[in-house]
Amino acid sequence: MIDLLLIQRKLSELDTYLKQIKEYQDIKLSDYKTEWKTQRIIERTLHIMIETCLDVANHLISDQGLRPPVSYSDTFLVLSEAGIINSSLSERLQRMAKFRNILVHHYEEVEPEIVISILRRNLKDFELFKKAIINFLRKS
Protein backbone atom coordinates (compact mmCIF):
# COMPACT_ATOMS: atom_id res chain seq x y z
CA MET A 1 0.00 0.00 0.00
CA ILE A 2 1.32 3.43 -0.92
CA ASP A 3 2.21 5.47 2.13
CA LEU A 4 0.80 8.79 0.92
CA LEU A 5 2.03 10.69 3.98
CA LEU A 6 5.58 9.47 3.38
CA ILE A 7 5.46 10.44 -0.29
CA GLN A 8 3.93 13.83 0.50
CA ARG A 9 6.59 14.49 3.14
CA LYS A 10 9.40 13.52 0.75
CA LEU A 11 7.99 15.69 -2.04
CA SER A 12 7.63 18.59 0.39
CA GLU A 13 11.27 18.15 1.43
CA LEU A 14 12.22 18.12 -2.25
CA ASP A 15 10.47 21.48 -2.67
CA THR A 16 12.42 22.88 0.27
CA TYR A 17 15.76 21.67 -1.09
CA LEU A 18 14.90 22.99 -4.53
CA LYS A 19 14.11 26.42 -3.14
CA GLN A 20 17.38 26.43 -1.20
CA ILE A 21 19.59 25.33 -4.07
CA LYS A 22 18.04 27.84 -6.48
CA GLU A 23 19.85 30.51 -4.46
CA TYR A 24 23.03 29.19 -6.12
CA GLN A 25 21.64 28.76 -9.62
CA ASP A 26 23.45 31.79 -11.02
CA ILE A 27 26.81 31.21 -9.35
CA LYS A 28 29.81 31.83 -11.56
CA LEU A 29 32.00 28.85 -12.33
CA SER A 30 35.04 30.69 -10.99
CA ASP A 31 33.29 31.36 -7.68
CA TYR A 32 32.17 27.77 -7.39
CA LYS A 33 35.72 26.55 -7.97
CA THR A 34 37.20 28.75 -5.25
CA GLU A 35 34.53 28.65 -2.52
CA TRP A 36 34.70 25.29 -0.78
CA LYS A 37 31.77 26.05 1.51
CA THR A 38 29.58 26.82 -1.48
CA GLN A 39 30.76 23.64 -3.17
CA ARG A 40 29.81 21.62 -0.12
CA ILE A 41 26.37 23.20 0.17
CA ILE A 42 25.56 22.67 -3.50
CA GLU A 43 26.94 19.16 -3.74
CA ARG A 44 25.33 17.99 -0.50
CA THR A 45 21.98 19.53 -1.42
CA LEU A 46 22.05 17.87 -4.84
CA HIS A 47 22.94 14.59 -3.15
CA ILE A 48 19.99 14.90 -0.75
CA MET A 49 17.64 15.82 -3.59
CA ILE A 50 18.66 12.77 -5.61
CA GLU A 51 18.32 10.53 -2.53
CA THR A 52 14.84 11.92 -1.91
CA CYS A 53 13.78 11.03 -5.45
CA LEU A 54 15.28 7.58 -5.02
CA ASP A 55 13.38 7.10 -1.75
CA VAL A 56 10.09 8.00 -3.42
CA ALA A 57 10.88 5.83 -6.44
CA ASN A 58 11.83 2.81 -4.35
CA HIS A 59 8.69 3.11 -2.28
CA LEU A 60 6.55 3.10 -5.43
CA ILE A 61 8.54 0.24 -6.96
CA SER A 62 8.01 -1.85 -3.86
CA ASP A 63 4.36 -0.95 -3.50
CA GLN A 64 3.54 -1.60 -7.15
CA GLY A 65 5.43 -4.91 -7.24
CA LEU A 66 7.73 -3.71 -10.01
CA ARG A 67 11.02 -5.41 -10.80
CA PRO A 68 13.74 -4.61 -8.28
CA PRO A 69 16.29 -2.13 -9.66
CA VAL A 70 19.87 -3.38 -9.98
CA SER A 71 21.40 0.04 -9.36
CA TYR A 72 20.45 3.55 -8.33
CA SER A 73 20.24 4.65 -11.94
CA ASP A 74 18.14 1.61 -12.83
CA THR A 75 15.57 2.79 -10.28
CA PHE A 76 14.47 5.53 -12.66
CA LEU A 77 14.41 3.12 -15.61
CA VAL A 78 12.00 0.90 -13.65
CA LEU A 79 9.70 3.91 -13.12
CA SER A 80 9.83 4.62 -16.84
CA GLU A 81 9.07 1.00 -17.75
CA ALA A 82 6.00 1.23 -15.52
CA GLY A 83 4.86 4.48 -17.13
CA ILE A 84 5.27 6.48 -13.93
CA ILE A 85 7.79 8.87 -15.50
CA ASN A 86 8.54 9.40 -19.17
CA SER A 87 11.68 8.00 -20.79
CA SER A 88 13.29 11.40 -21.32
CA LEU A 89 13.02 12.31 -17.64
CA SER A 90 14.14 8.80 -16.74
CA GLU A 91 17.33 9.21 -18.77
CA ARG A 92 18.15 12.53 -17.10
CA LEU A 93 17.46 11.13 -13.63
CA GLN A 94 19.59 8.07 -14.41
CA ARG A 95 22.50 10.41 -15.14
CA MET A 96 21.69 12.25 -11.91
CA ALA A 97 21.90 8.96 -9.99
CA LYS A 98 25.31 8.28 -11.53
CA PHE A 99 26.37 11.78 -10.50
CA ARG A 100 25.18 10.93 -6.98
CA ASN A 101 27.59 7.98 -6.97
CA ILE A 102 30.47 10.27 -7.85
CA LEU A 103 29.50 12.63 -5.04
CA VAL A 104 29.14 9.91 -2.45
CA HIS A 105 31.91 7.49 -3.36
CA HIS A 106 34.46 9.87 -4.84
CA TYR A 107 34.94 7.54 -7.82
CA GLU A 108 36.42 10.51 -9.58
CA GLU A 109 36.78 14.18 -8.93
CA VAL A 110 33.59 16.17 -9.16
CA GLU A 111 33.85 18.35 -12.23
CA PRO A 112 32.74 21.91 -11.45
CA GLU A 113 31.39 22.33 -14.98
CA ILE A 114 29.00 19.42 -14.45
CA VAL A 115 27.73 20.85 -11.18
CA ILE A 116 27.14 24.26 -12.75
CA SER A 117 25.41 22.61 -15.70
CA ILE A 118 23.05 20.76 -13.35
CA LEU A 119 22.28 24.00 -11.52
CA ARG A 120 21.47 25.81 -14.74
CA ARG A 121 19.77 23.08 -16.77
CA ASN A 122 18.53 20.25 -14.63
CA LEU A 123 16.84 21.58 -11.51
CA LYS A 124 13.58 21.49 -13.43
CA ASP A 125 13.95 17.70 -13.58
CA PHE A 126 13.24 17.53 -9.87
CA GLU A 127 10.05 19.52 -10.40
CA LEU A 128 9.07 17.26 -13.31
CA PHE A 129 9.71 14.21 -11.13
CA LYS A 130 7.44 15.60 -8.43
CA LYS A 131 4.68 16.37 -10.96
CA ALA A 132 4.93 12.89 -12.47
CA ILE A 133 4.65 11.26 -9.05
CA ILE A 134 1.64 13.40 -8.12
CA ASN A 135 -0.03 12.55 -11.45
CA PHE A 136 0.62 8.85 -10.88
CA LEU A 137 -0.81 9.01 -7.37
CA ARG A 138 -3.95 10.78 -8.62
CA LYS A 139 -4.55 7.99 -11.13
CA SER A 140 -3.97 5.25 -8.56
TORPA-531800 format. One record per residue: residue number from 1; residue in one letter; x, y, z of N, C-alpha, C in turn. Coordinates in pm, whole numbers, plus 50000, padded with zeros to 5 digits. Each point is the difference from the previous one (the first is absolute). Layout:
! residues N
R | NUM | a | X | Y | Z | X | Y | Z | X | Y | Z
...
END
This chain:
! residues 140
R | 1 | m | 50084 | 49882 | 50000 | 49916 | 50118 | 50000 | 50088 | 50125 | 50000
R | 2 | i | 49966 | 50094 | 49916 | 50078 | 50124 | 49992 | 49981 | 50080 | 50128
R | 3 | d | 50110 | 50038 | 50058 | 49998 | 50086 | 50119 | 49997 | 50145 | 49952
R | 4 | l | 49879 | 50052 | 49982 | 49983 | 50135 | 49945 | 50066 | 50107 | 50087
R | 5 | l | 49994 | 49984 | 50131 | 50063 | 50099 | 50088 | 50151 | 50002 | 49980
R | 6 | l | 50060 | 49884 | 49985 | 50144 | 49992 | 49975 | 50036 | 50069 | 49868
R | 7 | i | 49925 | 49968 | 49896 | 50027 | 50060 | 49869 | 49981 | 50151 | 50005
R | 8 | q | 49892 | 50045 | 50063 | 49974 | 50143 | 50011 | 50112 | 50070 | 50077
R | 9 | r | 50046 | 49937 | 50108 | 50108 | 50059 | 50079 | 50128 | 50010 | 49917
R | 10 | k | 50031 | 49894 | 49928 | 50122 | 49999 | 49916 | 49990 | 50105 | 49889
R | 11 | l | 49885 | 50013 | 49938 | 49984 | 50099 | 49894 | 50004 | 50142 | 50056
R | 12 | s | 49951 | 50018 | 50121 | 50009 | 50130 | 50066 | 50147 | 50034 | 50032
R | 13 | e | 50073 | 49901 | 50046 | 50144 | 50021 | 50026 | 50071 | 50036 | 49870
R | 14 | l | 49964 | 49932 | 49892 | 50060 | 50029 | 49870 | 49977 | 50145 | 49961
R | 15 | d | 49878 | 50049 | 50024 | 49970 | 50142 | 49973 | 50091 | 50092 | 50081
R | 16 | t | 50019 | 49967 | 50126 | 50085 | 50081 | 50087 | 50143 | 50003 | 49948
R | 17 | y | 50054 | 49883 | 49967 | 50137 | 49993 | 49949 | 50014 | 50075 | 49868
R | 18 | l | 49898 | 49989 | 49917 | 50002 | 50068 | 49871 | 50003 | 50151 | 50019
R | 19 | k | 49920 | 50048 | 50091 | 49998 | 50144 | 50029 | 50137 | 50045 | 50051
R | 20 | q | 50059 | 49921 | 50086 | 50131 | 50035 | 50057 | 50109 | 50001 | 49894
R | 21 | i | 50003 | 49899 | 49916 | 50109 | 49990 | 49903 | 49986 | 50103 | 49889
R | 22 | k | 49879 | 50046 | 49974 | 49980 | 50102 | 49896 | 50072 | 50130 | 50035
R | 23 | e | 50031 | 50019 | 50127 | 50078 | 50118 | 50040 | 50138 | 49999 | 49934
R | 24 | y | 50046 | 49883 | 49958 | 50134 | 49986 | 49942 | 49996 | 49980 | 49848
R | 25 | q | 49883 | 50007 | 49943 | 49982 | 49970 | 49859 | 50084 | 50087 | 49907
R | 26 | d | 50024 | 50123 | 50040 | 50073 | 50093 | 49913 | 50146 | 50019 | 50040
R | 27 | i | 50052 | 49910 | 50082 | 50138 | 50013 | 50045 | 50095 | 49989 | 49880
R | 28 | k | 50104 | 50079 | 50004 | 50101 | 49994 | 49895 | 50089 | 49878 | 50023
R | 29 | l | 50044 | 49941 | 49892 | 50086 | 49883 | 50008 | 50125 | 50031 | 50082
R | 30 | s | 50057 | 50116 | 49979 | 50122 | 50037 | 50073 | 49975 | 50009 | 50151
R | 31 | d | 49884 | 50051 | 50038 | 49966 | 50007 | 50142 | 49979 | 49861 | 50058
R | 32 | y | 49932 | 49917 | 49924 | 49977 | 49863 | 50047 | 50133 | 49928 | 50024
R | 33 | k | 50092 | 50018 | 49908 | 50130 | 49932 | 50010 | 50080 | 50043 | 50122
R | 34 | t | 49983 | 50124 | 50043 | 50085 | 50053 | 50107 | 49934 | 50002 | 50138
R | 35 | e | 49870 | 49979 | 50007 | 49929 | 50009 | 50128 | 49960 | 49860 | 50048
R | 36 | w | 50082 | 49941 | 50084 | 49975 | 49863 | 50042 | 49869 | 49985 | 50078
R | 37 | k | 49962 | 50100 | 50076 | 49876 | 49991 | 50075 | 49880 | 49996 | 49905
R | 38 | t | 50006 | 50080 | 49896 | 49895 | 50001 | 49900 | 49996 | 49866 | 49927
R | 39 | q | 50116 | 49948 | 49967 | 50006 | 49868 | 49937 | 49930 | 49896 | 50086
R | 40 | r | 50031 | 50001 | 50127 | 49944 | 49901 | 50092 | 49849 | 50013 | 50009
R | 41 | i | 49952 | 50123 | 50011 | 49855 | 50022 | 50009 | 49930 | 49949 | 49874
R | 42 | i | 50052 | 50037 | 49886 | 49937 | 49961 | 49873 | 50006 | 49850 | 49981
R | 43 | e | 50117 | 49941 | 50018 | 50015 | 49858 | 49977 | 49916 | 49919 | 50099
R | 44 | r | 50001 | 50038 | 50125 | 49922 | 49926 | 50100 | 49850 | 50016 | 49974
R | 45 | t | 49957 | 50118 | 49962 | 49858 | 50020 | 49972 | 49957 | 49918 | 49878
R | 46 | l | 50082 | 49999 | 49896 | 49968 | 49917 | 49884 | 49993 | 49852 | 50040
R | 47 | h | 50094 | 49958 | 50081 | 50002 | 49862 | 50048 | 49869 | 49968 | 50073
R | 48 | i | 49959 | 50085 | 50091 | 49877 | 49978 | 50076 | 49879 | 49999 | 49908
R | 49 | m | 49998 | 50087 | 49901 | 49888 | 50006 | 49907 | 49988 | 49870 | 49920
R | 50 | i | 50113 | 49950 | 49954 | 50001 | 49875 | 49924 | 49955 | 49885 | 50089
R | 51 | e | 50051 | 49996 | 50123 | 49960 | 49895 | 50096 | 49850 | 50006 | 50028
R | 52 | t | 49946 | 50118 | 50009 | 49856 | 50015 | 50025 | 49920 | 49941 | 49884
R | 53 | c | 50042 | 50029 | 49879 | 49932 | 49941 | 49883 | 50013 | 49848 | 50000
R | 54 | l | 50118 | 49951 | 50036 | 50019 | 49856 | 50007 | 49911 | 49936 | 50107
R | 55 | d | 49986 | 50067 | 50114 | 49913 | 49949 | 50106 | 49856 | 49987 | 49951
R | 56 | v | 49952 | 50105 | 49935 | 49863 | 49998 | 49947 | 49987 | 49889 | 49895
R | 57 | a | 50096 | 49994 | 49910 | 49996 | 49900 | 49893 | 50001 | 49858 | 50058
R | 58 | n | 50086 | 49975 | 50095 | 50008 | 49865 | 50056 | 49875 | 49962 | 50076
R | 59 | h | 49937 | 50096 | 50063 | 49874 | 49972 | 50068 | 49894 | 49959 | 49897
R | 60 | l | 49991 | 50073 | 49891 | 49901 | 49967 | 49897 | 50031 | 49866 | 49934
R | 61 | i | 50127 | 49975 | 49975 | 50041 | 49873 | 49938 | 49958 | 49883 | 50089
R | 62 | s | 50026 | 50013 | 50127 | 49963 | 49895 | 50094 | 49849 | 49983 | 50007
R | 63 | d | 49931 | 50111 | 50015 | 49855 | 49996 | 50014 | 49931 | 49943 | 49876
R | 64 | q | 50051 | 50034 | 49885 | 49936 | 49958 | 49874 | 50047 | 49861 | 49954
R | 65 | g | 50093 | 49941 | 50074 | 50049 | 49867 | 49963 | 50079 | 50000 | 49871
R | 66 | l | 50070 | 50110 | 49973 | 50081 | 50010 | 49879 | 50132 | 49925 | 50019
R | 67 | r | 50071 | 49978 | 49891 | 50126 | 49927 | 50011 | 50099 | 50080 | 50086
R | 68 | p | 50075 | 49930 | 50082 | 50098 | 50070 | 50084 | 50111 | 50062 | 49914
R | 69 | p | 50035 | 50124 | 50024 | 50109 | 50062 | 49924 | 50134 | 49937 | 50039
R | 70 | v | 50091 | 49996 | 49903 | 50133 | 49942 | 50026 | 50102 | 50106 | 50038
R | 71 | s | 49962 | 50126 | 49988 | 50089 | 50110 | 50036 | 49915 | 50123 | 50028
R | 72 | y | 50064 | 50103 | 50053 | 49926 | 50125 | 50022 | 49946 | 50055 | 49869
R | 73 | s | 50081 | 50000 | 49898 | 49952 | 50055 | 49872 | 49888 | 49915 | 49942
R | 74 | d | 50006 | 49870 | 50019 | 49896 | 49911 | 49950 | 49865 | 50028 | 50066
R | 75 | t | 50002 | 50056 | 50118 | 49876 | 50034 | 50071 | 49909 | 50086 | 49912
R | 76 | f | 50060 | 50097 | 49933 | 49921 | 50091 | 49917 | 49957 | 49934 | 49868
R | 77 | l | 50078 | 49903 | 49954 | 49959 | 49922 | 49883 | 49877 | 49916 | 50034
R | 78 | v | 49998 | 49941 | 50119 | 49884 | 49921 | 50043 | 49874 | 50087 | 50002
R | 79 | l | 50013 | 50123 | 50050 | 49883 | 50091 | 50001 | 49953 | 50030 | 49858
R | 80 | s | 50095 | 50014 | 49909 | 49965 | 50027 | 49861 | 49932 | 49879 | 49937
R | 81 | e | 50053 | 49882 | 50026 | 49939 | 49877 | 49946 | 49855 | 49985 | 50047
R | 82 | a | 49972 | 50048 | 50120 | 49866 | 49990 | 50056 | 49910 | 50115 | 49958
R | 83 | g | 50055 | 50096 | 49926 | 49921 | 50114 | 49955 | 49978 | 50106 | 50106
R | 84 | i | 50078 | 49995 | 50107 | 49985 | 50099 | 50107 | 50069 | 50131 | 49964
R | 85 | i | 50115 | 49990 | 49935 | 50068 | 50118 | 49944 | 50029 | 49971 | 49854
R | 86 | n | 50017 | 50104 | 49920 | 50029 | 49978 | 49859 | 50148 | 49965 | 49979
R | 87 | s | 50031 | 49945 | 49884 | 50135 | 49950 | 49975 | 50104 | 50112 | 49998
R | 88 | s | 49962 | 50117 | 49953 | 50095 | 50111 | 49996 | 50041 | 50043 | 50141
R | 89 | l | 49902 | 50014 | 50088 | 50030 | 50034 | 50139 | 50078 | 49887 | 50066
R | 90 | s | 49963 | 49877 | 49970 | 50071 | 49885 | 50054 | 50148 | 50005 | 49965
R | 91 | e | 50031 | 50030 | 49876 | 50140 | 50006 | 49956 | 50077 | 50108 | 50076
R | 92 | r | 49937 | 50115 | 50018 | 50068 | 50109 | 50073 | 50020 | 49963 | 50147
R | 93 | l | 49899 | 49937 | 50060 | 50012 | 49960 | 50140 | 50099 | 49885 | 50017
R | 94 | q | 50013 | 49915 | 49900 | 50101 | 49894 | 50005 | 50140 | 50062 | 50004
R | 95 | r | 50021 | 50103 | 49919 | 50130 | 50069 | 50004 | 50020 | 50067 | 50135
R | 96 | m | 49891 | 50053 | 50057 | 50008 | 50064 | 50131 | 50040 | 49896 | 50106
R | 97 | a | 49947 | 49880 | 49991 | 50034 | 49895 | 50095 | 50148 | 49961 | 49987
R | 98 | k | 50050 | 49999 | 49879 | 50143 | 49972 | 49980 | 50086 | 50112 | 50058
R | 99 | f | 49952 | 50123 | 49985 | 50068 | 50115 | 50060 | 50001 | 49986 | 50152
R | 100 | r | 49889 | 49953 | 50056 | 49991 | 49976 | 50144 | 50111 | 49904 | 50045
R | 101 | n | 50026 | 49896 | 49921 | 50104 | 49905 | 50035 | 50138 | 50065 | 50004
R | 102 | i | 50023 | 50091 | 49909 | 50127 | 50073 | 49999 | 50011 | 50085 | 50126
R | 103 | l | 49892 | 50068 | 50034 | 50000 | 50083 | 50121 | 50026 | 49918 | 50126
R | 104 | v | 49934 | 49888 | 50010 | 50004 | 49922 | 50123 | 50128 | 49918 | 50011
R | 105 | h | 50039 | 49935 | 49892 | 50110 | 49905 | 50006 | 50133 | 50054 | 49951
R | 106 | h | 49999 | 50122 | 49951 | 50123 | 50062 | 49950 | 50070 | 49911 | 49897
R | 107 | y | 49919 | 49939 | 49911 | 50059 | 49917 | 49894 | 50096 | 50081 | 49915
R | 108 | e | 49968 | 50123 | 49984 | 50084 | 50093 | 49925 | 49973 | 50139 | 50055
R | 109 | e | 50082 | 50092 | 49962 | 49981 | 50136 | 50048 | 49872 | 50060 | 49942
R | 110 | v | 49929 | 50073 | 50082 | 49880 | 50066 | 49953 | 50041 | 50116 | 49909
R | 111 | e | 49951 | 49998 | 49880 | 50034 | 50104 | 49904 | 49910 | 50121 | 50022
R | 112 | p | 50060 | 50115 | 50031 | 49919 | 50120 | 50025 | 49906 | 50034 | 49885
R | 113 | e | 50043 | 49977 | 49878 | 49916 | 50031 | 49884 | 49871 | 49918 | 50000
R | 114 | i | 50009 | 49876 | 50047 | 49881 | 49915 | 50006 | 49904 | 50052 | 50105
R | 115 | v | 50053 | 50039 | 50115 | 49916 | 50052 | 50107 | 49927 | 50126 | 49953
R | 116 | i | 50074 | 50091 | 49939 | 49940 | 50124 | 49951 | 49895 | 49970 | 49893
R | 117 | s | 50027 | 49904 | 49915 | 49905 | 49961 | 49897 | 49871 | 49947 | 50063
R | 118 | i | 50011 | 49919 | 50103 | 49882 | 49949 | 50069 | 49921 | 50116 | 50060
R | 119 | l | 50070 | 50093 | 50063 | 49932 | 50115 | 50060 | 49923 | 50082 | 49897
R | 120 | r | 50056 | 50013 | 49883 | 49940 | 50086 | 49898 | 49898 | 49929 | 49913
R | 121 | r | 50015 | 49868 | 49981 | 49917 | 49930 | 49903 | 49911 | 49890 | 50056
R | 122 | n | 50032 | 49948 | 50116 | 49933 | 49879 | 50042 | 49917 | 50009 | 50128
R | 123 | l | 49996 | 50115 | 50063 | 49918 | 50009 | 50121 | 49853 | 49977 | 49968
R | 124 | k | 49960 | 50035 | 49880 | 49861 | 49979 | 49960 | 49964 | 49852 | 49999
R | 125 | d | 50100 | 49913 | 49986 | 49973 | 49856 | 50000 | 49943 | 49954 | 50133
R | 126 | f | 50041 | 50064 | 50107 | 49945 | 49965 | 50131 | 49852 | 50040 | 50008
R | 127 | e | 49968 | 50114 | 49942 | 49861 | 50045 | 49997 | 49916 | 49907 | 49912
R | 128 | l | 50056 | 49959 | 49887 | 49930 | 49908 | 49910 | 49979 | 49864 | 50067
R | 129 | f | 50099 | 49956 | 50077 | 49986 | 49875 | 50074 | 49883 | 50010 | 50097
R | 130 | k | 49997 | 50109 | 50075 | 49893 | 50020 | 50098 | 49863 | 50000 | 49931
R | 131 | k | 49988 | 50072 | 49889 | 49873 | 50005 | 49927 | 49959 | 49863 | 49950
R | 132 | a | 50096 | 49924 | 49950 | 49970 | 49865 | 49949 | 49951 | 49909 | 50112
R | 133 | i | 50062 | 50011 | 50116 | 49959 | 49917 | 50114 | 49859 | 50039 | 50044
R | 134 | i | 49974 | 50129 | 50010 | 49866 | 50046 | 50039 | 49896 | 49952 | 49899
R | 135 | n | 50031 | 50011 | 49871 | 49906 | 49952 | 49897 | 49975 | 49850 | 50013
R | 136 | f | 50105 | 49925 | 50026 | 49985 | 49855 | 50018 | 49911 | 49970 | 50121
R | 137 | l | 50023 | 50071 | 50108 | 49923 | 49975 | 50122 | 49851 | 50036 | 49980
R | 138 | r | 49974 | 50103 | 49922 | 49861 | 50038 | 49973 | 49927 | 49894 | 49920
R | 139 | k | 50074 | 49932 | 49912 | 49939 | 49895 | 49917 | 49982 | 49869 | 50077
R | 140 | s | 50079 | 49983 | 50104 | 49997 | 49874 | 50076 | 49881 | 49990 | 50092
END
